[in-house]
Amino acid sequence: RLWRTTCNQRRIRHAATISYGDSWSEEGNGLTAVLHGRLLLTRRGAAEAVSVDQVQGSVLFDLKTPGDTLLPPGARAVSLPLDVSPGRCDQHGRSQSTQTFVFRIWVKLDGGEPLAEIVEPTGRQQNRMLAFLDRACGKLSGG
C-alpha cells in the first residue's frame, strides 16, 4: 500500500504540480459562506491531460470544484475555481482538529484511475482560511 501511494505521488508530480492561488474572495455569511479561491495545475513535463476528479477538505473545511477541472494536453498551466465552505463550527471540532489542512486532491492522468495527492495550503493561506472560518462560524464556535 505504501509503495502504491508513493508511486502514485510520483506519477502526479511528474505530470503537474498542484497548489492554491493567493487570491481569495468571500461570499455570504454564516454557515452558507463561501471562500472562493483557485486551484493551480502547472505542467511539469508530461504532455498528458490532467483532470481533477475530486477534492476533499477536512473536518473544518469542505472543498468543491464548481467549474472546469482539466489541464488539457499541451497547456502549460490552468487556474481552476475552488470553493471552500465551513465544515464543523462547534468548539470541540475546532479545538480537536489535528489535520485541519490535510486536503486531498484526486487527479486522473489521461483519463486513468483517480490518484490521490495531499496538497496543504501555505501558512499564509491557512491563516486566510482560519480567519474566514472565524467569521463564518461566529458565535457558533465562541468567536
HELIX and SHEET records of a PDB file:
HELIX    1   1 LEU A    2  ALA A   15  1                                  14    
HELIX    2   2 GLY A   30  THR A   32  5                                   3    
HELIX    3   3 GLN A   91  GLN A   96  1                                   6    
HELIX    4   4 GLY A  123  CYS A  137  1                                  15    
HELIX    5   5 GLY A  138  SER A  141  5                                   4    
SHEET    1   A 3 ALA A  16  TYR A  20  0                                        
SHEET    2   A 3 VAL A  34  ARG A  43 -1                                        
SHEET    3   A 3 SER A  25  GLU A  27 -1                                        
SHEET    1   B 4 ALA A  16  TYR A  20  0                                        
SHEET    2   B 4 VAL A  34  ARG A  43 -1                                        
SHEET    3   B 4 ALA A  77  PRO A  86 -1                                        
SHEET    4   B 4 PHE A  61  LYS A  64 -1                                        
SHEET    1   C 4 LEU A  70  LEU A  71  0                                        
SHEET    2   C 4 VAL A  50  GLN A  56 -1                                        
SHEET    3   C 4 ARG A 104  LEU A 109 -1                                        
SHEET    4   C 4 LEU A 115  ILE A 118 -1                                        
END                                                                             
